[in-house]
Amino acid sequence: MARTAVLNIRMAPETKLEAEQLFSSFGLTITDAVNVFLHQSLMERGFPFQLKQPRYNAETERAIADAKNRVDLYKCDSIEEFFMELEE
């Protein structure tokens, strides 16, 4: 009996590269990470995390991230200025 089985998966090259970089920072290969995921799934008898829809669309998610990182924020000196900008 074989000691390992082969699993072929397809993914975007960018996703693979980002995953390789992430997992290598933990000293893992993608194969190691997939094995961890599968073992954890078996122990949990399901996904080892909660599956749910994002709360916001992609544009809103970017705006929230930009605000958290203070990217391209518009600053008003008063509430009156804020409302004037909204009306324009």
Protein Blocks (a to p, Z undefined) as FASTA:
>chain_A
ZZbdcddddddfklmmmmmmmmmmnopafklmmmmmmmmmmmnopafbdcdddfbdfklm
mmmmmmmnopaiacdfbfklmmmmmmZZ
